[in-house]
Amino acid sequence: MPVAPFWKTKTLKQMTPSEWESLCDGCAKCCLVKLEDETSGDLYFTGLHCKLLDGNSCQCTNYPERKKYVPVCVKLTPEIVATVDWLPQSCAYRLVHEGKDLHSWHHLISGDREAVHDAGFSCRGKTRTEEGIDDEDAFDYVIDWFHGPPTPRRLRKKK
């Protein structure tokens, strides 16, 4: 009888550090700059990424010391996953917390770390660094594809 994978048998709190880290699908959406409307409390996701993110690999360039260079970087924990509303709907941590299975493109299912990129659920090639962007200009980078793959833009035909 096959053994169920760890994400189906363990809670986030029960996972070992290596299981926890392996759950990350590498989409890098948690590394995007998020903006909150101070009046309404509405949250907006932007196409700007943290200065430490490599936009091609979707990996942090200094993961072990990221808090030193980006103090606002949020280290995900089971408690944080349970309380934040900004993790994408496709996030493996969120899915496991909600009792759902991983997507077919997740590397723990597909065996391919490129599958998240091929499926269009990552930030690869879709974002730019936040460096050099003034706070007041960040709203110019609000995106509509945070919870899924980017929606295809239709080209207007010239008349």
Order of alpha helices (4+ residues) and beta strands (2+ residues): alpha-alpha-beta-beta-beta-beta-alpha-alpha-alpha-alpha-alpha-beta
